[in-house]
Amino acid sequence: MRMFLSMMVANCKGERTFSKLKIIMNELRNCLAEPRLNALSLMSIENDILNISFENILFDFSQKKVNKQHL
């Protein structure tokens, strides 16, 4: 019984990870470079470990100059 319950939690974590990754990849794929996309996906997936304030990150991000990269 104990092993079954731990497997369900692990499966839920995997499903949540892929769900977040799908959202990030679909919404932000066209406007972000790959290194930033990777960093944001890791931050989103491991949010419970990071325990950070997204308000500070959003404020810092909004203060930076917009850099558009031409392909």
LINGILIN-V343510 format. One record per run of one state. SS is the DSSP state (helix for helix, strand for strand, loop for the rest). FROM is the first residue (numbers start at 1). TO is the last residue. If there is no record, write none. Layout:
SS_FROM_TO + SS_FROM_TO
//
This chain:
loop_1_1 + helix_2_28 + loop_29_33 + helix_34_45 + loop_46_46 + helix_47_50 + loop_51_53 + helix_54_63 + loop_64_71
//
